[in-house]
Amino acid sequence: MKKNFPLQAEGKHPDRVLEAVKHDIRKYFKRERNRDVPKGVDFWDFDCKVGLTADTAEVVRVSGVIEAVDAAAQTGASSVYVEILSKHGMRVIKAQDDYEDPTQDAQY
């Protein structure tokens, strides 16, 4: 999804417009995550960018997309650009040596 969302609409309260934008973003994430994953892939991952325009959009984490849209709305911008591209994700398993059991007492 590459979309420029207007944050101000005539006859609508800006807070309701912002909530509608956030709803569309969450709905897109949910729809993409519910798609069948290809064989050999663990989950759907996303590359996300948010900014006032496509040229000034900065890379953000999936968990930071909504906060970035809120920040853009706080600046009084008339629109916000959101780019979310799905990609294949693979889980990375940590080695057992890196795991530290919190129930074990530390030795001094």
CORQUI-V862415 format. One record per backbone hydrogen bond with DSSP energy under -1.0 kcal/mol. CO is the residue of the C=O (numbers start at 1). NH is the residue of the N-H. Records with the same first field share a line. If there is no record, write none. Layout:
CO: NH ; NH
This chain:
1: 84
3: 82
5: 80
9: 12
13: 17
14: 18
15: 19
16: 20
17: 21
18: 22
19: 23
20: 24
21: 25
22: 26
23: 27
24: 28
25: 29
26: 30
27: 31
28: 32
29: 33
30: 34
38: 41
43: 89
45: 87
47: 85
48: 60
49: 83
50: 58
51: 81
58: 50
61: 64
62: 65
64: 68
65: 69
66: 70
67: 71
68: 72
69: 73
70: 74
71: 75
72: 77
73: 76
78: 7
80: 5
81: 51
82: 3
83: 49
85: 47
87: 45
89: 42 ; 43
95: 98
101: 104
